[in-house]
Amino acid sequence: MTSVPDLSDLISLSLLPPCTWREAAERLRSGASPAMVLTELLDRRAGGLAERAALDRRARTAARRAIDGGITPLPWSDPSYPAALAAITDPPFVLWTRGAPAALERPAVALVGSRAASPHGLAVAERLGADLAARGIVVVSGLARGVDSAAHRGALAGGGSTVAVLGSGADVIYPPEHAALAREIEATGLVISELTPGTPPLPLFFPLRNRIISGLSRAIVVIEAGEKSGSLITARLALDQGREVLAVPGNVLSGRNRGAHGLLRDGAKIVEDADDILEELGLPITGAVPLFPQDIDQERGTVPVTHDSVLACLTPGEPADLDAIAERSGVAPARLLPRLFELELKGLVARAGGGRFVRS
């Protein structure tokens, strides 16, 4: 549980310029308190004392507005903070959430693409969203016009959960015509933002939020992306974060698919249906529950504890971060996080906050 002072300091850290976020995350991972990190960063800036007082006021205002708007802050230090997101180099220090927090506990796949998608692109996004959701996969996207909104609607139609990552405050829905869709998402999924409540949708925020879309997801599927599409930014971030990148092929004459086809030329897997995505992730393609039936004892209905290099390096009750686990287990970092997700789903490990895991 995060204390009130720590939450206030984490909000203040999130209000600092993005160029400071990576260093702040490194210091937090090393064990420094949010207050200590904030002090260190502000001591280097002119007028640091006055700036700290101003940040404190803005943090308190954000917390009050969140309470009034039914928004729940999820700080980086909370055990329920998504481990996949906590592991990126510059994670959000606070996620402002509206909806069902359980949506962050399931494997997720991002569907991204053009805001001006063709009818075919919209149909593909909606179909993939529905099929993934029906198999228990959470669909992540950005609530934008075009592919994003089609993916969200598909997930809802498939009876599953979807997460919308905003480039504005969680109480400022953009585009405004998607307000009703956002309310539908909140019923079973989440609307989230790293920006404090009340923040308007400025252009600079949308590229920043792309790292959250990829960071929450095990794979990113690009649908109808042009050569300069923002979806390609998400794909590049996904590769940097060790995520799988996949793309849907399309019409070669329209120009809408040049970005996606470029990804395919560079080695991205072709997606024709949801099964292609699940196969790439090593998940079963015949149903959602259980996700790992081969690991269930058919007589007892329980998960047996077998020898596993990752489990073997974890001591019950002693949290360890990803770097420590990778060093002890010998598992490459790119493969470690998916393995920890599997163990978490089996109930063998749990998240301990700050991107750390503990053996159950």
Backbone torsions as a table, in degrees:
resi	resn	phi	psi	omega
1	MET	NA	129.8	-179.0
2	THR	-84.3	132.3	179.2
3	SER	-72.5	161.1	180.0
4	VAL	-61.1	-45.4	177.3
5	PRO	-60.3	-41.6	179.5
6	ASP	-62.7	-41.5	178.5
7	LEU	-61.4	-44.7	179.6
8	SER	-61.3	-41.3	-180.0
9	ASP	-69.6	-36.2	177.1
10	LEU	-66.5	-38.3	175.1
11	ILE	-62.4	-43.3	179.0
12	SER	-61.2	-40.5	177.4
13	LEU	-61.5	-38.0	-179.5
14	SER	-68.3	-19.9	-179.6
15	LEU	-86.9	-8.8	176.4
16	LEU	-74.4	163.2	-179.9
17	PRO	-57.8	144.9	-179.2
18	PRO	-54.9	-26.6	-178.9
19	CYS	-65.5	-14.3	179.8
20	THR	-95.0	-10.8	-169.2
21	TRP	-66.9	-40.5	-177.1
22	ARG	-63.8	-45.9	179.4
23	GLU	-63.5	-41.5	179.3
24	ALA	-61.1	-41.3	179.3
25	ALA	-64.4	-40.0	179.1
26	GLU	-62.7	-41.2	-179.9
27	ARG	-68.5	-39.0	177.7
28	LEU	-64.0	-41.1	178.6
29	ARG	-65.1	-27.7	179.9
30	SER	-77.8	-6.5	177.1
31	GLY	109.6	-2.9	178.6
32	ALA	-69.4	145.6	179.0
33	SER	-76.0	156.2	176.6
34	PRO	-55.8	-38.1	179.7
35	ALA	-63.6	-41.8	-179.9
36	MET	-64.8	-44.4	-179.6
37	VAL	-63.2	-43.0	179.5
38	LEU	-61.3	-43.2	178.9
39	THR	-62.4	-44.8	-179.7
40	GLU	-59.8	-44.4	-177.5
41	LEU	-69.6	-40.1	-177.1
42	LEU	-74.6	-26.9	179.0
43	ASP	-63.4	-21.8	-179.6
44	ARG	-87.0	-9.4	-173.7
45	ARG	-104.9	144.4	177.8
46	ALA	-63.7	135.6	179.6
47	GLY	68.8	33.8	-176.3
48	GLY	-58.8	-39.5	-178.4
49	LEU	-65.0	-46.3	178.7
50	ALA	-65.8	-36.8	179.8
51	GLU	-65.9	-37.1	179.3
52	ARG	-64.1	-41.5	178.5
53	ALA	-62.8	-40.3	179.4
54	ALA	-66.8	-40.0	178.0
55	LEU	-64.2	-39.9	177.8
56	ASP	-59.8	-42.4	179.5
57	ARG	-64.6	-43.7	-180.0
58	ARG	-65.6	-36.7	178.6
59	ALA	-65.2	-42.9	178.9
60	ARG	-65.1	-39.9	177.4
61	THR	-62.2	-42.3	179.2
62	ALA	-63.1	-42.2	-179.5
63	ALA	-64.3	-41.0	178.8
64	ARG	-66.3	-42.6	-179.6
65	ARG	-64.9	-35.3	177.8
66	ALA	-63.4	-44.5	178.9
67	ILE	-60.8	-45.1	-179.2
68	ASP	-65.2	-30.4	-175.9
69	GLY	-98.3	7.7	-179.8
70	GLY	68.3	31.8	-178.8
71	ILE	-104.9	133.5	-178.4
72	THR	-106.0	123.0	175.9
73	PRO	-79.0	135.0	176.2
74	LEU	-118.5	99.2	-176.4
75	PRO	-75.9	156.5	-179.0
76	TRP	-55.1	-31.0	-175.8
77	SER	-84.1	-5.3	-177.8
78	ASP	-76.2	137.2	179.6
79	PRO	-58.3	-25.1	-178.9
80	SER	-87.3	-0.8	175.6
81	TYR	-64.0	135.3	-175.6
82	PRO	-58.5	123.5	-176.9
83	ALA	-62.2	-37.6	-179.3
84	ALA	-61.7	-39.9	-179.6
85	LEU	-74.3	-37.6	179.2
86	ALA	-62.3	-23.4	-175.0
87	ALA	-83.8	-11.6	-179.6
88	ILE	-73.7	165.4	-172.9
89	THR	-68.4	-29.9	-177.4
90	ASP	-132.4	67.1	-177.6
91	PRO	-69.6	152.4	172.9
92	PRO	-61.9	135.1	179.7
93	PHE	-74.6	-25.7	175.8
94	VAL	-142.4	132.6	168.9
95	LEU	-102.6	127.4	176.9
96	TRP	-96.4	119.8	-167.9
97	THR	-123.0	146.7	172.0
98	ARG	-134.1	121.9	177.1
99	GLY	130.3	-141.5	-173.6
100	ALA	-103.6	108.1	-176.7
101	PRO	-60.0	-24.2	-178.8
102	ALA	-59.8	-19.1	179.3
103	ALA	-62.7	-22.1	-179.9
104	LEU	-84.0	-2.5	-175.6
105	GLU	-97.1	-5.6	-177.1
106	ARG	-105.5	156.6	173.2
107	PRO	-58.2	142.3	-174.7
108	ALA	-129.0	149.3	175.0
109	VAL	-131.2	134.4	179.2
110	ALA	-93.7	135.1	172.6
111	LEU	-115.1	118.3	-176.6
112	VAL	-134.9	158.2	179.7
113	GLY	173.1	-161.0	-170.7
114	SER	-68.7	141.5	171.4
115	ARG	-73.5	-25.1	179.3
116	ALA	-109.2	51.9	-175.4
117	ALA	-69.6	152.5	175.2
118	SER	-74.0	164.4	174.6
119	PRO	-54.4	-36.5	178.0
120	HIS	-64.8	-44.7	179.5
121	GLY	-61.8	-41.1	178.2
122	LEU	-63.7	-41.5	-179.6
123	ALA	-65.2	-40.0	178.4
124	VAL	-63.9	-45.7	-179.7
125	ALA	-61.1	-43.5	-179.1
126	GLU	-66.6	-41.4	-179.7
127	ARG	-65.7	-45.5	178.5
128	LEU	-62.5	-42.1	178.3
129	GLY	-59.4	-43.9	-179.2
130	ALA	-66.5	-44.4	-177.0
131	ASP	-68.2	-39.8	177.6
132	LEU	-65.4	-45.0	-179.3
133	ALA	-62.1	-39.1	179.8
134	ALA	-64.6	-21.1	179.1
135	ARG	-98.2	10.4	176.5
136	GLY	87.3	10.4	178.5
137	ILE	-93.0	132.7	175.8
138	VAL	-79.4	131.7	-179.6
139	VAL	-96.2	124.2	-179.2
140	VAL	-109.3	135.3	174.6
141	SER	-159.3	-170.0	-169.5
142	GLY	-112.2	11.1	177.7
143	LEU	62.8	12.8	179.3
144	ALA	-76.5	170.9	173.7
145	ARG	-65.3	158.5	175.0
146	GLY	85.4	-130.7	-173.6
147	VAL	-58.9	-42.6	-176.9
148	ASP	-56.4	-54.5	-176.2
149	SER	-66.1	-34.9	177.4
150	ALA	-64.3	-39.2	178.6
151	ALA	-64.5	-43.0	177.7
152	HIS	-61.9	-46.3	-178.7
153	ARG	-63.8	-37.7	177.8
154	GLY	-62.9	-43.1	179.3
155	ALA	-61.8	-41.4	178.4
156	LEU	-65.3	-41.9	179.0
157	ALA	-64.8	-29.2	179.4
158	GLY	-81.2	2.0	177.1
159	GLY	77.7	19.5	-177.4
160	GLY	-116.0	-160.9	-177.8
161	SER	-108.9	151.5	175.5
162	THR	-142.5	149.7	-179.1
163	VAL	-119.3	125.6	178.0
164	ALA	-105.1	121.3	-179.8
165	VAL	-102.1	117.8	-172.6
166	LEU	-94.1	155.1	170.7
167	GLY	-102.1	30.6	178.1
168	SER	-152.0	178.9	175.7
169	GLY	-61.7	154.7	-177.5
170	ALA	-64.7	-13.7	177.5
171	ASP	-103.7	8.1	179.3
172	VAL	-120.7	92.0	-174.9
173	ILE	-78.8	127.4	178.0
174	TYR	-136.8	131.9	-2.9
175	PRO	-69.4	153.3	-173.4
176	PRO	-61.8	-26.0	-179.9
177	GLU	-70.2	-6.9	178.3
178	HIS	-97.2	15.0	179.6
179	ALA	-61.0	-42.0	179.5
180	ALA	-66.4	-38.9	177.7
181	LEU	-63.5	-41.0	178.3
182	ALA	-59.9	-40.9	178.8
183	ARG	-64.9	-37.9	176.5
184	GLU	-64.7	-40.7	-179.9
185	ILE	-61.6	-40.9	-177.0
186	GLU	-61.7	-23.9	-176.6
187	ALA	-64.0	-38.2	-178.3
188	THR	-127.0	-10.3	-177.6
189	GLY	-130.0	-148.9	-174.9
190	LEU	-139.0	144.7	163.8
191	VAL	-108.3	123.0	-174.3
192	ILE	-133.2	159.2	175.7
193	SER	-156.9	150.3	171.5
194	GLU	-88.8	-8.3	-176.5
195	LEU	-88.6	142.4	-177.8
196	THR	-63.2	149.3	179.7
197	PRO	-51.3	139.5	179.8
198	GLY	92.7	-7.2	-178.7
199	THR	-70.6	127.4	-179.3
200	PRO	-74.9	161.8	-177.8
201	PRO	-81.6	80.8	179.7
202	LEU	-84.9	150.2	-175.8
203	PRO	-55.2	-34.6	-176.0
204	LEU	-68.2	-19.8	-176.3
205	PHE	-78.7	-23.3	-173.7
206	PHE	-72.4	-43.5	174.1
207	PRO	-62.1	-33.7	179.5
208	LEU	-66.0	-39.9	-176.6
209	ARG	-71.0	-16.7	-179.4
210	ASN	-62.9	-31.9	179.4
211	ARG	-68.4	-24.1	177.4
212	ILE	-76.5	-41.3	177.6
213	ILE	-57.1	-48.1	179.5
214	SER	-72.6	-36.1	-177.9
215	GLY	-65.5	-30.3	179.0
216	LEU	-78.3	-14.1	-165.5
217	SER	-111.8	152.0	174.7
218	ARG	-85.8	-21.4	178.4
219	ALA	-151.9	154.2	177.8
220	ILE	-122.8	126.9	179.1
221	VAL	-110.3	122.3	-178.0
222	VAL	-99.2	128.2	-178.5
223	ILE	-124.0	119.9	178.0
224	GLU	50.7	72.6	176.9
225	ALA	-116.2	127.2	175.6
226	GLY	-75.9	-179.6	-175.5
227	GLU	-65.2	-27.0	-178.7
228	LYS	-115.6	26.1	-177.3
229	SER	-69.9	143.9	173.4
230	GLY	-62.9	-22.1	178.1
231	SER	-63.0	-29.5	178.5
232	LEU	-69.7	-29.5	173.7
233	ILE	-63.0	-45.1	178.5
234	THR	-61.0	-40.8	179.6
235	ALA	-63.4	-42.6	179.3
236	ARG	-64.8	-41.2	177.4
237	LEU	-62.7	-39.9	179.5
238	ALA	-60.6	-43.7	178.7
239	LEU	-62.7	-41.4	177.8
240	ASP	-62.4	-31.7	-177.8
241	GLN	-88.8	1.6	179.1
242	GLY	79.5	21.1	178.3
243	ARG	-89.8	160.8	174.9
244	GLU	-79.3	140.7	176.6
245	VAL	-118.9	126.8	-179.2
246	LEU	-129.1	162.1	-178.6
247	ALA	-147.6	149.6	177.7
248	VAL	-96.9	123.1	177.6
249	PRO	-70.9	154.8	-178.9
250	GLY	-150.1	-164.7	-177.9
251	ASN	-61.9	128.1	-179.0
252	VAL	-84.8	-8.1	-175.7
253	LEU	-95.0	-23.6	-172.2
254	SER	-79.7	-23.8	-175.7
255	GLY	85.6	-8.3	-178.3
256	ARG	-73.7	-17.1	-169.6
257	ASN	-113.0	9.4	-174.9
258	ARG	-62.6	-37.9	178.8
259	GLY	-66.2	-45.2	179.0
260	ALA	-64.6	-40.7	179.2
261	HIS	-67.2	-31.4	174.7
262	GLY	-63.0	-40.1	176.5
263	LEU	-62.7	-41.1	179.2
264	LEU	-63.3	-40.4	177.6
265	ARG	-63.5	-31.1	-179.2
266	ASP	-84.0	2.6	174.7
267	GLY	112.4	1.8	177.0
268	ALA	-64.4	145.7	-179.6
269	LYS	-73.8	140.1	176.2
270	ILE	-75.0	134.2	177.0
271	VAL	-112.9	121.6	173.4
272	GLU	-112.6	-23.1	176.6
273	ASP	-157.1	175.5	-176.5
274	ALA	-62.6	-30.3	-179.5
275	ASP	-60.8	-34.0	178.0
276	ASP	-61.4	-38.2	-179.4
277	ILE	-69.9	-47.5	-178.9
278	LEU	-63.2	-38.5	178.5
279	GLU	-62.9	-42.3	179.4
280	GLU	-63.0	-32.1	-179.4
281	LEU	-88.4	-4.3	-179.2
282	GLY	75.6	23.3	179.1
283	LEU	-100.3	150.7	179.7
284	PRO	-64.8	149.6	-174.4
285	ILE	-106.8	6.4	-175.7
286	THR	-103.7	-5.9	-179.1
287	GLY	176.8	173.9	-174.3
288	ALA	-99.3	-30.7	-173.9
289	VAL	-130.8	126.8	-6.8
290	PRO	-78.4	156.8	180.0
291	LEU	-73.7	-24.3	-177.6
292	PHE	-131.3	66.7	-174.6
293	PRO	-62.0	-25.3	-178.6
294	GLN	-66.9	-15.3	-177.2
295	ASP	-99.0	7.3	-177.5
296	ILE	-101.7	130.6	175.5
297	ASP	-67.8	114.8	-172.6
298	GLN	-66.7	-26.3	-179.7
299	GLU	-83.4	-40.7	-175.3
300	ARG	-98.8	-16.9	-177.4
301	GLY	70.4	24.6	-179.0
302	THR	-121.4	167.3	179.9
303	VAL	-97.0	116.1	179.3
304	PRO	-73.8	147.7	176.7
305	VAL	-90.6	108.2	179.3
306	THR	-106.0	169.2	-179.7
307	HIS	-66.1	132.6	-179.4
308	ASP	-148.6	132.3	-175.5
309	SER	-63.1	-33.3	178.8
310	VAL	-72.6	-47.1	178.1
311	LEU	-60.7	-39.2	-175.0
312	ALA	-63.0	-26.2	-177.4
313	CYS	-92.2	0.4	179.4
314	LEU	-104.5	133.8	176.8
315	THR	-100.3	127.9	-180.0
316	PRO	-52.2	129.6	177.0
317	GLY	86.5	-4.4	-178.8
318	GLU	-117.5	101.4	-178.5
319	PRO	-63.4	148.0	176.7
320	ALA	-138.7	145.5	179.1
321	ASP	-87.2	174.4	-173.6
322	LEU	-63.1	-39.2	-179.1
323	ASP	-62.4	-42.9	-179.2
324	ALA	-66.1	-41.1	-179.5
325	ILE	-66.2	-42.1	179.3
326	ALA	-62.0	-41.7	-179.1
327	GLU	-66.3	-42.4	-177.0
328	ARG	-73.7	-37.4	-173.0
329	SER	-88.3	-23.0	-175.7
330	GLY	78.5	7.8	178.6
331	VAL	-85.3	131.7	-179.1
332	ALA	-60.3	140.5	-178.5
333	PRO	-53.7	-36.0	-178.7
334	ALA	-65.2	-27.0	-179.3
335	ARG	-98.7	-14.0	-173.7
336	LEU	-70.0	-46.0	-175.7
337	LEU	-62.5	-46.1	175.3
338	PRO	-58.1	-37.7	178.9
339	ARG	-65.3	-40.8	177.8
340	LEU	-64.9	-36.1	175.6
341	PHE	-59.7	-44.4	-179.6
342	GLU	-61.7	-45.4	-179.9
343	LEU	-64.6	-34.6	178.1
344	GLU	-66.7	-43.4	179.2
345	LEU	-63.0	-29.9	178.3
346	LYS	-82.2	-5.1	179.6
347	GLY	82.8	14.7	-176.6
348	LEU	-93.5	-23.2	173.1
349	VAL	-133.6	162.0	178.6
350	ALA	-137.5	155.6	176.5
351	ARG	-79.1	140.0	-178.5
352	ALA	-116.8	12.0	179.0
353	GLY	89.2	151.1	177.8
354	GLY	64.7	27.1	179.3
355	GLY	75.8	18.0	-179.5
356	ARG	-104.9	157.6	179.2
357	PHE	-127.4	152.1	177.9
358	VAL	-135.4	142.8	178.2
359	ARG	-72.3	133.5	-178.5
360	SER	-76.0	NA	NA
